[in-house]
Amino acid sequence: MSMALSPSRARFLAMTAMRAIGPTRTFSRISPVIGSPVFNQRTPLKAFYPSTVRNYSGGKSIIGEETWKAPVVTHEEVKAKSSQPSLDSYIIDVREPDEVAQGSIPSSVAIPLSTFEKSLALPDIEFEAKHGFNKPSKDQEVIFYCRSGKRSETAAREAHRQGYTNVKNYSGSWLDWVAKEQEKK
């Protein structure tokens, strides 16, 4: 016995699958017998229901946000900024406090990635009280780094999503910084 799915039922099942396993998993078709997705690695979920993927996160385009990449800065650029700090730019370390305790780039400030999204949404006064420095303005240069560059890319993407326009990523991050500084010795 085979059951045909209505378009609304198929969209509902796709949304349910996305909530359960996320939009990056794939499936090739909806099983007509039991009405559930049949998963494999051939066809992305967004190929079946692109409008569903686009509307899944409350109207934000998941697809568009995944494609934005922060401009990358080099060790030399970060070194120049750290040796002559200014109020026009921030170097922000998004590692957790126990990692920051092992060392950090001179003149950098820390906002752990675990609290980053909520911290950027705080009013200026609360942000300063929590982190001990002024909240960056939306057009101020902000360079993010972490241990290896993955979390800093996530932080840069989140800052960009929240309207920050001059966001950069030190992709080599702390590991690159330590290696380059040891080479000079």
Solvent accessible surface area in square Angstrom, and as a share of the most:
residue,aa,sasa,rsa
1,M,207,0.92
2,S,86,0.55
3,M,95,0.43
4,A,102,0.79
5,L,47,0.23
6,S,55,0.36
7,P,96,0.60
8,S,69,0.45
9,R,107,0.39
10,A,11,0.08
11,R,110,0.40
12,F,111,0.46
13,L,17,0.08
14,A,0,0.00
15,M,44,0.20
16,T,61,0.35
17,A,8,0.06
18,M,1,0.00
19,R,152,0.55
20,A,82,0.64
21,I,62,0.32
22,G,19,0.18
23,P,40,0.25
24,T,111,0.64
25,R,103,0.38
26,T,17,0.10
27,F,1,0.00
28,S,19,0.12
29,R,128,0.47
30,I,25,0.13
31,S,14,0.09
32,P,56,0.35
33,V,89,0.51
34,I,127,0.64
35,G,4,0.04
36,S,38,0.25
37,P,25,0.16
38,V,52,0.30
39,F,79,0.33
40,N,35,0.18
41,Q,142,0.63
42,R,183,0.67
43,T,39,0.23
44,P,60,0.38
45,L,2,0.01
46,K,80,0.34
47,A,65,0.50
48,F,75,0.31
49,Y,41,0.16
50,P,64,0.40
51,S,51,0.33
52,T,8,0.05
53,V,4,0.02
54,R,108,0.39
55,N,92,0.47
56,Y,63,0.24
57,S,40,0.26
58,G,75,0.72
59,G,56,0.54
60,K,95,0.40
61,S,45,0.29
62,I,29,0.15
63,I,52,0.26
64,G,38,0.37
65,E,57,0.26
66,E,88,0.40
67,T,100,0.58
68,W,63,0.22
69,K,138,0.59
70,A,5,0.04
71,P,74,0.46
72,V,91,0.53
73,V,8,0.05
74,T,70,0.40
75,H,4,0.02
76,E,112,0.50
77,E,85,0.38
78,V,0,0.00
79,K,68,0.29
80,A,62,0.48
81,K,71,0.30
82,S,8,0.05
83,S,77,0.50
84,Q,144,0.64
85,P,91,0.57
86,S,60,0.39
87,L,154,0.76
88,D,111,0.58
89,S,17,0.11
90,Y,32,0.12
91,I,8,0.04
92,I,1,0.01
93,D,1,0.01
94,V,0,0.00
95,R,4,0.02
96,E,52,0.23
97,P,89,0.56
98,D,101,0.52
99,E,37,0.17
100,V,36,0.21
101,A,89,0.69
102,Q,147,0.65
103,G,24,0.23
104,S,48,0.31
105,I,1,0.01
106,P,78,0.49
107,S,57,0.37
108,S,24,0.16
109,V,36,0.21
110,A,39,0.30
111,I,0,0.00
112,P,24,0.15
113,L,44,0.22
114,S,89,0.57
115,T,47,0.27
116,F,1,0.01
117,E,93,0.42
118,K,157,0.66
119,S,0,0.00
120,L,7,0.04
121,A,76,0.59
122,L,40,0.20
123,P,79,0.49
124,D,95,0.49
125,I,147,0.75
126,E,93,0.42
127,F,0,0.00
128,E,83,0.37
129,A,88,0.68
130,K,110,0.46
131,H,36,0.16
132,G,65,0.62
133,F,26,0.11
134,N,90,0.46
135,K,40,0.17
136,P,5,0.03
137,S,57,0.37
138,K,99,0.42
139,D,104,0.54
140,Q,30,0.13
141,E,20,0.09
142,V,2,0.01
143,I,2,0.01
144,F,3,0.01
145,Y,0,0.00
146,C,1,0.00
147,R,119,0.44
148,S,51,0.33
149,G,8,0.07
150,K,160,0.68
151,R,66,0.24
152,S,0,0.00
153,E,24,0.11
154,T,66,0.39
155,A,0,0.00
156,A,0,0.00
157,R,68,0.25
158,E,27,0.12
159,A,2,0.02
160,H,73,0.32
161,R,88,0.32
162,Q,36,0.16
163,G,37,0.35
164,Y,4,0.02
165,T,105,0.61
166,N,53,0.27
167,V,6,0.03
168,K,51,0.22
169,N,4,0.02
170,Y,3,0.01
171,S,48,0.31
172,G,26,0.25
173,S,0,0.00
174,W,43,0.15
175,L,83,0.41
176,D,34,0.18
177,W,14,0.05
178,V,46,0.26
179,A,50,0.39
180,K,66,0.28
181,E,38,0.17
182,Q,119,0.53
183,E,131,0.59
184,K,129,0.55
185,K,203,0.86
